[in-house]
Amino acid sequence: MIQKVTRSKNHPIQSTRPKPRSRRQKNKVVAGTKKTRHHRKPTSGGGREGRYNISIVQHRFHDAYHQVFGAGHVHSVVAQLNATWIDPDYIVIAIKRSELNRVKKYLQNSDVI
């Protein structure tokens, strides 16, 4: 890799290689794309930095999401959706993926679905 080297008054030789980004900077707007990294499970709720937990979303939608839902813990998001945003004839229910089959069987046996 070839680096551009510049000279300045205070430092005889100064590299223009970009500095490594800190963990906090990684969540900021991705350079030139107006997109941000959204943690699907918030780090404050135990969410990790892995790809399965990160969605790349438009900055304006990401900002709006956090304006409405705060940190975005799943139960508070669902409660707010049901109380404010969803047609009152419906209800949104959050089910852990690991529990989905058990819940489906229960609902089928109850003649709900």
Contacts in CASP RR format, 6 or more apart in sequence:
PFRMAT RR
TARGET T0000
AUTHOR 0000-0000-0000
METHOD contacts of the structure
MODEL  1
MIQKVTRSKNHPIQSTRPKPRSRRQKNKVVAGTKKTRHHRKPTSGGGREG
RYNISIVQHRFHDAYHQVFGAGHVHSVVAQLNATWIDPDYIVIAIKRSEL
NRVKKYLQNSDVI
3 15 0 8 1.000
3 16 0 8 1.000
3 17 0 8 1.000
4 15 0 8 1.000
4 16 0 8 1.000
5 13 0 8 1.000
5 14 0 8 1.000
5 15 0 8 1.000
5 16 0 8 1.000
6 13 0 8 1.000
6 14 0 8 1.000
6 16 0 8 1.000
7 13 0 8 1.000
7 14 0 8 1.000
8 14 0 8 1.000
23 49 0 8 1.000
26 37 0 8 1.000
27 36 0 8 1.000
27 37 0 8 1.000
28 36 0 8 1.000
29 35 0 8 1.000
29 36 0 8 1.000
29 59 0 8 1.000
30 36 0 8 1.000
30 37 0 8 1.000
30 56 0 8 1.000
34 58 0 8 1.000
34 59 0 8 1.000
34 60 0 8 1.000
35 56 0 8 1.000
35 57 0 8 1.000
35 58 0 8 1.000
35 59 0 8 1.000
36 56 0 8 1.000
36 57 0 8 1.000
36 58 0 8 1.000
36 59 0 8 1.000
36 62 0 8 1.000
37 54 0 8 1.000
37 55 0 8 1.000
37 56 0 8 1.000
38 54 0 8 1.000
38 55 0 8 1.000
38 56 0 8 1.000
38 57 0 8 1.000
38 62 0 8 1.000
38 65 0 8 1.000
39 47 0 8 1.000
39 53 0 8 1.000
39 54 0 8 1.000
40 53 0 8 1.000
40 54 0 8 1.000
40 55 0 8 1.000
41 47 0 8 1.000
41 48 0 8 1.000
41 53 0 8 1.000
41 74 0 8 1.000
42 71 0 8 1.000
42 72 0 8 1.000
42 73 0 8 1.000
43 49 0 8 1.000
44 71 0 8 1.000
44 73 0 8 1.000
45 71 0 8 1.000
45 73 0 8 1.000
47 53 0 8 1.000
57 65 0 8 1.000
65 72 0 8 1.000
66 72 0 8 1.000
68 80 0 8 1.000
69 76 0 8 1.000
69 77 0 8 1.000
69 80 0 8 1.000
74 94 0 8 1.000
75 94 0 8 1.000
77 94 0 8 1.000
78 92 0 8 1.000
78 93 0 8 1.000
78 94 0 8 1.000
81 92 0 8 1.000
82 91 0 8 1.000
82 92 0 8 1.000
86 92 0 8 1.000
95 103 0 8 1.000
104 113 0 8 1.000
107 113 0 8 1.000
END
